[in-house]
Amino acid sequence: MEAEIINFLFNGTVNGAIFSLIALGYSLVYGVGHIMNLAHGAFFMLTGYMLLWFPSFLPEIPWLIATIVVIFVTIIGGLAYIILIKPLQDTSVGVVLITFGLAFFIQEYVFVLSGTTPYSVKEFKIIDGVTKIPSFSFINQFIFLIFASLIIVSVFALFISKSKLGKSIRAVSQDREAASLMGINTNRVLLYTLMISAFLASIAAVLYLPAAALNGPSMGWGYLTNSFAVVILGGMGSLVGSVVGAYIVGYVTSFTSIFIPNGPSWAHLVPIIIIVIMLLIRPQGIFGKKELR
């Protein structure tokens, strides 16, 4: 029983750490541009497969390859805004459809190149091995992930509150028209926001996937669903809510997997259940504000 409790707490913390990084970007994009980017999970998945592909034609230096991959995915996020999202950003349905199409295109592209066979990218682990205690073994990469996530979230909060771009992002999220009248280039802010979002998703993949596995091109949808559950729970556009919601979803998912019969199967339904319940009882989420119509 002691091992199960430790497993629940550790896995829940790891889940919360990875969900917070992924959901932060998703929530940021929605908060600034009211854009529901359904390709967000695909950016996470694509990062993992790029870690698999790039060593075949780049020097086998893991940190260099990981850096290039993160930059590449960040640029893809920017191009997605310029080419696909910007022309349709005034129509919510159009944005949803075009980002869904982008996600599906990325999925099929990965499928053509790598199929559905699971792969490992363990050579990109920053810290190898495990730390053992009498009743449990902790994967060192996941321990590193937890602390790295806390640092990244803290730096991101300082960036949003203190930097010039961060203040512009907050201004656009509060009132886009007023920010434009004050001389802020809202389209440029939205471009940077999409790039930051892709960057966070890519960083999350680099930290997590080397200790996990690439489970097929469709894996991105699961992380998108988790992100959506987190921001619905915490509040659409609320960065604090995204972090709090991430750890709530993380611990609930871990509890379900370990303590509920046939738990791993039920754990996949936890995000969906959270989305449905929150939309019924408090659509604005825990930290979100009710929108005026």
N, C-alpha and C positions, 0 to 999 in steps of 0.2 A: 504493500500500500504506500509506503514511503517513497519508493521509486516512482510509482504512478503520479504522486503529488508533485514530485520534483520535475518529472517529465511534463506534466500539465503546465507548471509555472514557466519552465524554460521554453517549451514550444510556444506557449502563449505569448511570451515576451518576444521571441523571434518573429512570430506572425505579426505582432503589433509593430515591430521595428520595420519590417518589409512593407506592410500595408501602409504605414504612415508615409514612407518615402513615395510610394506609388500614388497614394490618394492626395498628397499635398499638391502635386502637379495637376491632377485632374480637377481638384477643387479650385486651384488658382485660376485655371483657364475659364471655368464656369463663373467664378466670382468677378473676373475682369470683363469678359466678353459675352457671358451667358451662352457659352459654346459648350455643347455636350460632345466631347471628342471621343467617339467610339473606337478610334484607332489607338488610344492610349495604351491598352494592353498589348497591342501588336508591337509597339515600340519596345516594350519590355521583352517580349518573345524574340523579336528581331535581334536585339542586342546579344542574347544568348547564342543564337545561330551564327552571328558574325564572329563571336569568339571561337566558334567551331571552324568557320571558313577561312578567316584571315591568316592563321599561321601557315597556310599552304603557299602564300605568296608574299609574306612579310618576314623580317628577321624574327626568330623565335625568342623574343624578349617579352614575357607576359605583360609587364606593366606598360610597355610601349604599345602593344597591340590593344590592350584594354583602353588606353587613353585615346587611341585613334578611333576605336569603335564608339566610344562615348561621344566624341566630337562628330563623328559621321552621323550618328542617330540624332544628335542635337540639330545638325544641319537639315536632316530629313524633316524634323519637326517644323523648322522654319519654312522649308519649301512647301510643306503640306499647307501651311497657312497662306502663303503667297499665291500658290497655284490653284488650290482647291477650296479653302475655307473663306478667304477674303471676298471672292466674288459672290458668295452665298451667305455671308455672315448676317445679313438682315432678315433672312428667312430661316427660322429654327429648324424646320423640317428638312430644308435643303442641306443644312450643315450636318444633321444627323445622318441623312442618307449618304452624303459624300464621304463622311468619315467612316461610315460602315463599309462603303465600297472600298475605301483605302485599306481598312483592316482586312477585309476579305482578300484583296489583291495581294497584300503582304503574306497572308497565310498561304495562299495558293502558290506564290512564288517560292516560299520556303519549302512547301510540299514537293514542288517539282525538283528542287535541288537536293533535298535531304530526306524526303519521304516521311514516314511516321515512326521510324525506328528511334528508340530512346538513345540519347548520346550523353556523354559526360565531358565537361570542360574543367575537370579537377586541377589541371595544370595552372589554372588562373587563381587558385586559392592564395590568399595573402598570408594566411597562417595555417599550416598543415597540422594534422594530428588531432588528438583528443585530450581532454583533461578529465582524469578519472577521480571519482570519489567512491566510497564503499558501495553505494547502491545505484550509481548512475555515471554515464560518460557524456561529457559535454563536447560537442564538435567545436574546435577552436575557431573555425571560420565564422560560425554562428555567434560565438561570443564577441568576436571582432565586429560583426554586423550590428549587434545591439549597441555597442558603444559608438561605432561610426554613425549609425542612424541618429542617435541623440545629438552628436556633434553637428551633423549636417542640418538637422531640424533647427538647432539653436542658431547656427550661422545664418540659415535661411530667414529666421525670425528677425535677426539683427539687420539683415540685408533689406527686408521689406520695410522695417521701421526707420532705418537710419540713412540708407543710400538714396541718391537722387532718383534713380530708376525705381527703387522700391516705393518711394513716395508718389511717383507718377502712377505706378501700378495701383496703389491704394486710391488715388484720386479718380482714376478711370473706373475702378470697381464701385466707387460710391456714387458717381454721377458722370457718365461718359460725356454727355453734352456739355456740362459745366467745365469739365477738364479740357475739352476741346476749345472752349471759349477762352480759357486761361492760357492757351498757347501750347498745350500738350498734344503731341502727335499721337492720337489714339491708335491709329493703325500700326504705328511702329511699336507702341507699347504692347499691343496684342501679338505682334510678331515675336517680340522678346519673350512674352509670356508663354507662347507655344514652344519656343525653344527651351526655356527653363523647364517646362513641363516634361518635354522629351528627355532633357538632361537628367532630371530626377528619376524618371522611369529607367533610364539606361544605367545610372549609377546603382539603383536598386538591383538590377539584374546582375551587374558585375560583382556586387557584394554577395548575392544570394545563390545564384545558379551554380557557381563552381563547387559548392557543397551540396547541391541538390542534383537535378538532372534536367535535361531537355526532353520533355515528355511528348513532343510532337508539335506541329505548327498551330494546333488549336488551343494550346495552353494559354495563349494571350487572353482568350475570352474569360477564363476563370479569374485571372487577375483583374480584368476590367470589372467583372461582377463584384469582386471583393472591394474594389475602389468605389464603385457606385454605392454599395452597402455602407461603406465608411462615411462617404460624404452625405448620404441621406440621413444616417444616424447622427452625425455630428452637426450637420447643417450645411446646405449647399453654399459654397463660397466662404465658409468659416475655416480659417487655417487652424485655429485652436481646436475647433470641432473635429477637423480631420485627424489630428493627432490623438485626441481622446477617443474618437470613434474607432480609430485603427486598433488601439489596444483593447477596447471592449470586444470588437469583432474577433481579434486575435485570440483572446482568452476564451471566448464562447466557443470558437471553432476548436480550440485545443481541448477544452472540457468535453465537447461532444465526441471528438475522436477517441478519447481515452476512456471516458466513464460511461458512455451510452452504448448499449448493445448495437453491433453493426455500425459503430460510430463513424468510421471513415466515410461511409456512404452518406450518412446523415449530415456530416460536416459540410459536404458540398451544397447542401440545401440551406445551411445557416444564413449565408448572405441574402438569399432570396426571401427567406422568412423575415429577416430584419427589415428588408426593403418594404415588404407588404405591410408589416405591422406599423412601421414609422409613417408610411404614407397615409395609413388609415387614422392613426391617433394624433400624429404631430408632423404634418408634411414639411414644416420648416426645419425639422431636426432639433437636437438638443440646444445648440448654440445659434441656430439660424434665426433670422428675423422674418416675421410674416410679411409677405409682399403685398403692397397696396395695389388695388386694381381700380 
